[in-house]
Amino acid sequence: MQGLQVQLRSASPIRLEAEFDCGAGELVALVGPSGSGKTSMLRAIAGLWTPADVQGHIRVAGQAWLDTAAGVQRSPQDRRAGLVFQHYALFPHMTALANVALAAGPGWSSEQVFALLTRLGLAALADRRPAQLSGGQQQRVALARALVRVMPRPTAAEVTAPQVLPGVLLLDEPFSAVDAPTRQTLYRELAALRQKVSVPMVLVTHDLSEARRLADRVVIVDAGQTLQIGEPARVFASPRNARVAELVGIQNHFQGQFFKDRPGWARLRWSDDRQPHRALELAVVDKNKIDNDTPVTWVLNGEEVDVLADGDPTVTRAEGVTRLRCQLLEVLSLGEISLCTLSAQDLPSQTITLNLTSRLLQRLQVGAGGWVQLHIAPGALHIMPVREVLR
């Protein structure tokens, strides 16, 4: 495989059960809460953190950087890993140019390193030391230093075809300290780099929108363990279990009971332990993965819910759409978006949270205390067996 393969197990000093891959030219984002082990995974790939009891392997372009079974453990110097630390880690006594030049591979001249700084908008800062740079400027220098370790040496004739290099680019929150215009510039540099150099790129970020924007796939990490891997849209819409749903910020997470219906369809009974006699039923697609009369946990993807005025006679032609009459309990304006809390008329003990545009609320002429109707398509529901959640 012309990419990165990681499989690590360790019990101390922190638990680690990491298993993921990143293809050449692919960008994979590690997403999880603080202290979940994301940075430790990056440091392990770079060879800067190796627990005494670690078992497993790290391979890049077929080369073993770590293979405990074969007794292979390359030093950090022998691993072509460009790492952007969360706190920059620039040498304080060296200029920005010298910091980047130190990481450059053989054949790079000072002029070529300076050209890279120019592309990143850092030419005017080349002679400054870290103490003379803002936090955002330091982070941009750190990114340039990581890029120079995996970029091919510039030549007179610009390389047009992507090059497969035995290296990886590791990014630990690289855009967290820069302003929006600079962040967009760095996004473009990263995109341009991916067109020229086909190296695996692993990004650690707490920003879910950034992960969705940049990553080809996301790895959900919690307590040192990889919980789910997949394309961002799929993972965020179809979490593997309740913990993943929580980590990716899904707010509408409920309990229910799954009942098979006609072929290809099922019913989701939504009730409340405090009022078991009151319940709603929603139509869902039956993928034959859940047995009849099974307790489940499920999430509602608010982006796939249509909100109409109360009493709107519109009839949807889509099969299986559930219509709910709901009251707006709370409307909190956040600029163009309003955070809305609703309760269903037939199940007032349960609440649904939706982010609605102020324009939609104005068109519907509704505010707190008012009523709307929700059209919930089967695709807006994602169902998980309770037994999977409790593992």
C-alpha positions, -999 to 999 in steps of 0.1 A, spaced: 0 0 0 14 34 -10 2 50 22 2 49 59 -10 19 80 -13 22 118 -21 -6 142 -10 0 178 -19 -15 212 -7 -3 246 -20 -4 281 2 22 297 8 50 303 -25 55 285 -47 29 268 -42 28 231 -61 8 205 -55 26 173 -61 11 139 -65 31 108 -49 38 74 -44 68 52 -37 64 14 -12 83 -5 -26 117 -13 -55 112 12 -63 134 42 -76 117 72 -88 137 103 -86 123 138 -116 137 157 -123 133 194 -124 151 228 -94 165 246 -73 137 262 -86 111 238 -51 102 225 -52 119 191 -19 137 196 -3 106 211 -12 88 179 6 115 158 36 114 180 37 76 178 37 78 140 66 103 141 86 81 165 84 107 193 63 85 216 67 48 220 53 31 251 73 3 266 45 -22 261 34 -11 226 25 -39 202 17 -35 165 31 -17 134 34 15 115 41 12 78 46 40 52 47 31 15 54 -5 25 83 5 47 82 -6 84 87 23 107 76 2 136 70 -35 137 72 -50 172 69 -85 160 99 -81 137 119 -60 162 118 -29 139 118 6 154 131 34 133 143 66 150 124 99 144 153 110 122 148 80 100 111 87 96 102 112 69 74 127 90 65 164 88 48 172 122 31 205 130 29 206 168 -1 221 185 22 245 203 46 251 174 78 239 190 100 263 170 136 268 180 136 302 199 171 312 190 166 307 152 149 328 126 118 316 108 139 309 77 165 289 97 137 269 115 123 258 81 157 253 65 167 230 93 139 206 84 145 207 47 158 176 30 191 174 10 194 197 -19 173 225 -6 190 259 -9 182 290 13 166 306 -18 143 277 -23 133 277 14 127 314 12 105 308 -19 83 285 2 80 311 29 69 336 2 42 313 -10 29 311 26 30 349 30 59 347 54 87 364 34 86 395 55 90 374 86 119 353 74 145 371 96 123 372 128 127 349 157 97 331 173 94 357 201 89 383 175 60 365 158 23 363 168 8 329 176 -7 327 141 26 336 125 44 310 145 19 284 135 24 292 98 61 289 102 56 255 119 34 244 89 61 255 65 86 235 84 64 204 82 57 209 45 94 212 36 101 177 51 77 160 27 78 182 -4 101 174 -33 130 197 -37 120 224 -62 135 222 -96 137 246 -126 110 225 -143 80 224 -120 69 188 -113 34 183 -127 26 147 -119 19 138 -82 49 121 -66 46 92 -42 71 98 -14 78 76 16 66 102 41 36 115 60 24 150 69 11 151 105 -10 181 115 -19 187 151 -46 215 152 -25 235 126 -52 262 119 -65 268 154 -45 300 161 -49 319 127 -76 343 116 -102 334 89 -83 349 59 -51 332 68 -69 299 75 -83 301 39 -48 307 26 -34 277 44 -63 256 32 -54 265 -4 -17 257 3 -27 223 16 -50 217 -14 -22 227 -38 3 204 -19 -21 175 -24 -20 180 -61 18 180 -63 28 155 -36 10 123 -30 17 117 7 -6 106 35 -19 135 56 -32 130 91 -50 160 107 -60 163 144 -88 188 148 -116 196 173 -135 215 146 -161 192 131 -168 217 102 -131 218 94 -130 180 94 -160 179 70 -144 205 48 -109 191 45 -109 154 52 -115 125 28 -123 103 58 -126 109 96 -114 86 124 -135 91 156 -112 86 186 -121 82 223 -100 71 252 -72 60 229 -95 38 208 -107 43 172 -145 40 173 -155 46 137 -138 54 103 -155 67 72 -164 96 50 -174 126 71 -209 129 57 -216 92 64 -200 91 99 -218 123 110 -252 111 97 -248 74 106 -228 71 138 -219 36 148 -231 40 184 -243 65 210 -208 75 220 -199 84 184 -232 103 180 -222 123 211 -187 130 199 -198 143 165 -223 166 181 -256 150 173 -281 164 197 -313 145 189 -305 111 204 -333 90 217 -344 55 228 -370 34 211 -383 0 201 -379 -15 166 -408 -34 150 -407 -51 116 -436 -41 92 -442 -49 56 -412 -60 35 -385 -34 35 -401 -13 61 -403 -11 99 -418 10 127 -399 29 153 -418 33 185 -407 64 203 -418 67 239 -407 80 273 -400 59 304 -419 85 324 -449 82 302 -448 47 286 -485 49 277 -477 78 253 -458 70 222 -452 80 186 -444 57 156 -421 67 128 -416 48 95 -381 35 89 -364 14 63 -358 -22 74 -323 -32 63 -327 -67 80 -299 -59 105 -321 -56 135 -345 -82 149 -381 -76 155 -391 -61 188 -356 -49 196 -347 -20 219 -327 6 200 -311 40 203 -316 63 174 -306 98 162 -324 123 141 -305 142 115 -320 177 116 -305 187 83 -329 162 66 -361 174 84 -385 197 65 -402 224 86 -436 237 73 -461 261 87 -488 246 111 -517 235 90 -498 236 57 -517 212 34 -486 202 14 -486 165 8 -452 149 3 -449 122 -24 -419 105 -7 -428 72 9 -426 67 46 -425 104 56 -438 110 92 -456 143 99 -453 157 135 -470 187 148 -446 204 172 -445 235 194 -415 258 195 -405 259 232 -375 281 228 -359 301 200 -324 314 205 -311 337 178 -275 332 167 -271 356 138 -286 340 107 -293 308 126 -317 302 155 -313 273 179 -348 260 183 -362 235 208 -394 218 199 -417 192 215 -441 169 196 -478 174 204 -483 137 210 -451 133 231 -444 165 249 -419 149 273 -394 146 245 -377 176 228 -361 180 194 -333 205 187 -331 221 152 -309 248 137 -333 269 116 -325 300 96 -340 333 107 -354 337 72 -374 304 75 -388 315 108 -398 348 93 -414 332 63 -434 308 86 -442 338 109 -436 317 140 -417 322 172 -415 307 207 -448 293 217 -459 289 181 -466 256 162 -450 241 131 -451 207 114 -421 185 107 -418 162 78 -394 134 88 -382 112 60 -369 77 68 -334 88 57 -333 113 85 -333 85 111 -303 63 120 -310 34 142 -285 15 164 -291 -17 185 -287 -10 222 -263 -39 226 -238 -22 203 -240 10 224 -232 -9 256 -200 -25 244 
